[in-house]
């Protein structure tokens, strides 16, 4: 598969997968989801690859969904099922894939890490971020329920009450708070992010890889075995929200940089 939204490289036993669609701040779309699926599958089968690093190119890790695309297509009759629900389903499959992958995944986050982009980061085994990182569960602000496995994953990482607050409020979580609540492993100066992440990944490549693989398997069984059933329901609920009047008002208000006027329908 030729990639248009991501790029990959392998060096010193580390495969780096870079989200690289900078005109949309690395927004996650169906093309990116399919490319990630392909890259992850190949990396897991490649004996040269011992650890995977995921990062974002340009000014941010990922701004989440492509709201301009949503606005342009939201009036189409099959938008909710063929666009939004289909994307939510494929992204959730990517996260499940990441959690079930035999190799440890380290995510390097800088700048905005929002919506589905934040949830991609949650799919990693470790998140290390720069001091300018901002994590945002931005779904309610455009009248959507979260996708990409967020409501399954985030409460298991930071606790149910904190997760509910982030989902409902949509507020930014800056790097220091992300560290304090256990969302990230470490916060480093922006200029040190690549160096720190790759040094950590290199150390992992020198460890007992079979033990790491089996630890990941046991973690998945103990924490995430119901994830696949959850993801099927999530896709339908995202589709339902994206067919609402409030969703159309939410994405319009976002693009017009004003407060949305929701009507509850």
Secondary structure, 3 states (H helix, E strand, C coil): CCCCCEEEEEECCEEEEEECCHHHCCCECHHHHHHHHHHHHHHHHCCCCCEEEEEECCCCCECCECHHHHHHHCCCCCHHHHHHHHHHHHHHHHHHHHHHCCCEEEEEECCEEEHHHHHHHHCCCEEEEECCCEEECCCHHHCCCCCCCHHHHHHHHHCHHHHHHHHHHCCEEEHHHHHHCCCCCEEECHHHHHHHHHHHHHHHHCCCHHHHHHHHHHHHHHHHCCHHHHHHHHHHHHHHHHCCHHHHHHHHHHHHCCCCCCCCC
